[in-house]
Amino acid sequence: MKSKRITQSQLESYLWGAATLLRGHIDAGDYKQFIFPLLFFKRLCDVYDEEVSHALKESGGDKEYAELPEQHRFQIPANAHWKAVRSKVTNVGKAIQDALRAIEKTNPDTLYGVFGDAQWTNKDRLPDQMLRDLIEHFSSQTLSLENCPEDELGVGYEFLIKKFADDSGHTAAEFYTNRTLVHLMTEVLEPKPGESIYDPTCGSAGMLLSVVAHLKRQNKEWRNLKLYGQERNLLTSAIGRMNLFLHGIEDFKIVRGDTLSNPAFVEGDRLKQFDVVLANPPYSIKQWDRDEWSADPWGRNIYGTPPQGRADYAFWQHIISSLKPKSGRCAILFPHGVLFRNEELAMREKLIAHDILECVLGLGPNLFYNSPMEACIVICRANKSKERRNKILFINAVNEVTRERAQSFLTDDHITRISKAYRKFEDIDGFTKVASNDEVRAKSNNLSIPLYVRTEGALRVAEDGAEYRADLLKDAIDSWQESSKTLRTSMGNLLEELLKNN
């Protein structure tokens, strides 16, 4: 019997329904380490069965032919199939763990380590009954390609990533970047078919996927893109790999590891270089090996050694060193501090002298995940066009932001306006300013945007470039008052409930 095509809303409800079964057993922040592997496991098995069905039809019922490796994208051993795990009543966690490891082992070149390292056999956290309920829930839909095409499942998976980010609080930034920001970064870099795309801190691979989506929107060839990513966190790198597979992308390399201490992509004695680099590095991290960087074997310390308390310029220099000399360009999401902090002044001076910085783009508040701070995007180009040499475009897009249901994002109109301003590369009163490198040097190599673009919202700019905005202060106070009020109400209700029960 033919299964029914799953709608997007049914898919989202089905995916989130699986997560709700974990409530009360494990923390919301840990849902992802169990739900994502099970979803991917179910998809692999359903697609395998679909391939068997097509091959049987094609061969007139020849089972041996249908099970040949060349009939399948991934190999699923019979004892590691979803159906085999579904039949287990006891030690379900061990059955899941054994099946996932068997699939990884059978597909070493593509799936090794893709399921992460969740502790499936911990019965205190994952009792048999709960895992059986979870497996039965996932079994309620058939995730074949016919029922659930790659693009649609990919969108569902992104929905789940976003939901987990919302649920898990401050840890979200590690694997999730505001997708409208990613869209903007991709638009300004204009990736082309066949180019190499790299994200040195790739999280759940949203930036790499954004390039694919960009080319798809333009009806351009996307299958010949060369996608590369590195991610320090094991679970997050696994989520990124699953994300690409579930979007139907198989030709990519995501490597787990620390980009600063052990860059994964090297050619001989130097870093591999790419056409496009998109990145949202962890900002101002303190846990990194500064001493090693000062004598970096890959020669990435082109402008110097950043302070121990802030590794931002280490990532920036790594990215610049990873650009192809002719076609290389990058967009990096940073906190504003990189533009004006005194402790990085000497490096900033060399960066400006290098004439690789093309644009400094200031964004509105709350676009960094779970943080009210304002973000900026810096755009660098290894080979600037003649008319842009020795110049930097400053864009103050602080008002190009929309806030709905406690979420801040850029609309398509915001993205179009900013992208057009970047392409025009000319002064627009109160929005953009083209400054020569000499003008920047005259301002002590300070890149703080209000020094160049004046807007009504900016009250004053201090010597260190810190921005004082009355409207932001008011928003912060209003937000604090609102959360205090909500907390007081919740505590009052809780106390009432406790008194009632006693």
PyMOL commands that set and color helices and strands:
alter all, ss='L'
color gray80, all
select helices_A, chain A and resi 8-20+28-59+63-66+69-71+78-80+82-86+92-106+108-111+128-139+150-174+179-189+206-217+234-246+290-294+312-321+336-339+342-354+386-388+412-424+437-442+449-451+470-501
alter helices_A, ss='H'
color red, helices_A
select strands_A, chain A and resi 196-199+226-231+252-256+266-267+270-271+276-279+329-335+357-363+375-381+391-397+402-404+407-409+432-436+458-461+467-469
alter strands_A, ss='S'
color yellow, strands_A
deselect
rebuild
show_as cartoon
